[in-house]
Amino acid sequence: RRRQRSWRSAHMSKWDVLFRPDARTRRDQRVRRGEGAGTLRGWRLDIFIVSFGACLFFVLSMYGFVPGGSQVPLTALSGTGAIECLHNQGIASMWTWCMSLGLPIGAPRLTGLPQVYAGWILSYVPGIDSWDAHQLSNAAFVAVAFVASYALLRRWEAPRWIAVLITTSYLTSLNLLVLIRFEYTFLG
């Protein structure tokens, strides 16, 4: 038997979905309600979370953000020194620069500014020194890049497993791993 289609679905073109926000297909409505084939449940969700975490750990280990690991020494030491200097300045770091890095007037920190200031805030947590704060802040930025790349690929309707693999392969590609040697450039 042939099902009757409503007037709207019979006269709706594929372009209406793009240009009219009220024109949605039934599949889109099911996915938004969480009933579509795209939702993971049970053991499939568990396996996906474990594999997502394993890929993220692999990316972080390639950048040196694992216990006992390190970045390239130039980047790690200069970032750690900037965080230590900012920590020693205290709240005055919000409107002045660290004078220890660019004598006599200080060095404005434009490249790597978000990572260094996130590390500066983390350095006030008890038990976290400037080295740990540097590693944690940079690892957090790489993790955010991983999740954002995955979300972008999902937005472009790539399947989950493909999005994880493409994100992992991109963040561990040679062009990004070579940029690690340049201080904070690869995160830009």
N, C-alpha and C positions, 0 to 999 in steps of 0.2 A: 504494500500500500504506500501511496505517496502522501507525505505529510504536507499539510497546508502551511504556507509561510505567511507571516503577517505582512500587511501592506508595507510597513517600514523596512523589514528585512528584504522584501522583494524589490524595493525601489532604492535601496541604499547601495551606493557604489563603494569601492574600496577606498576612494579618496575622501568620502564623507567622514570616515573615522579619524582622518588626520585634521580635517578642517572644521569639523563640528564636534564640540566636546560632548554633546548629548548622544551622539551616534556611537553606540558601543555594541559589539557583537556579544553573543551569548557566552562565548568562551571567555572573553575579557571579564564579564560579570562574574562567572564562576571562579576565575582565578582571583579576583578581588575579594570574593567571599571566602577564599581558602578552600574551595572545593575542586579546583582544577587538577589536572594530571601533573602540574608543575610543583605541587607541594610534596615535601618529604615527610614521612612519618615513620616512627618505629626504628628498626635497625638500620634502615637506609639513611635516616637523619644522623644516627650515631656514627656510621661509617663516614658520612660526608664531613661531619665536624672533626673527626680524628684526622682525615686526610687533609682538610683545610689547615688544621693546626700543624700537621707534619710539613706541608708545603711552606707555611709561614716560618716554621723553625729552620727549614732548609735555606730560605732566603736570608733570614737573620744570621745564620751561621756563615753564609757566603760573604756577608758584610763584616763579620767579626764580632757580632753582638751576642755571643754566647758566654756562659761562665768560663773564665780563663782565656777568652779570646780578646782580640783587640783589632782596631782599625789600623790603617797605615800610621806609623808613629808620628809623622808630621801633623796630620789632622788630629790625632788623639791628643798629642801633647799641647798643641796650640789651643784646642778647644777646652781641654782640662785647665790650662793656665788661665784662659779667659774666665771660666766659671769660678776658679779660685779667687781671681782678682775681683770679680764682681761680688763674690761672697764677702770678701774682706771689706769692700766699700759699703756694704749694707744697702739701705734703701736709696742712698745717693746714686746707686747704679741706674736708677730710672732716668736721670737727667744728665749724668756725666758718663764719660768713657773711662775705660781702664787705662790708667796712665802707665802701667808697667809694660804694655805691649808696644806702644808707639811713641817713645820718648821724643821730644819733650812735651808734646801736646796730647798724646794719646791716640789710639787708633779707633776710629769709628768702625763698628762691627756690622757691616751690611750683609756680607755673605755669611750665612749661618746664624743670623741674628735670632730667628725663632728657636733654633736648637739650643743655642747658648743661653738664652734667657729662660727656656724651659729647664735646662740643667741648673741654672742659678736658683730657680724656685725649688727644684728638687734637692739642692744642696742644703737646704734648711731643715729637711726631714732628718730626725736623729738616726744616726747609724749609716748615713749615706754621705760619703765624701765626694769631692769634685770629680774623681775618676768614675765612680759609680753613677753619679748624676749625669755625666757626659754620655756614658754608655746607655743608660736608661732613656734619656731624652732622644738620642739618635735612633735607638731601637724603636721607640714609640712612633717616630716620624716615618720610619721604614714600614712599620706595621700599618700605619694609617694609609700609606701609599699602596700597600698590598690590598687592603680592604677597599679603598677607593677605586683601584683598577678593576677589582672583581665586580664592584657595584656598577661601574661603567659598562663593562662587558655584559652584565646581566640586563642592564638598561637597553643595550643593543640586541637583546634577545638571544644571546649566546647561551647554550646549555650550561648548567652548573659545572660539570666536570671539565668542559672545554674552557670555561672562564677561569677556573683555578689553574689549569695547566698553562694557558696563555699568560696569565699574570705571573706565574712562577718563572716561565721561560723568559719573559720580558725582563723581570727584575734581576735575573741571573745571567742576562746576556752579556757578551763581552764588552759591548760599548758602554754599559753602565758600570761593569766591574772595573774597567780601566779608569773611569771617571772618579773612582774612590780615591785615587792618588792625588787628585786636586781637591783642595780643602773645601768641603761642603758643596762642591759643584754638582755632584750626582744627585743630590736631593732637590736641586732647583729644577 
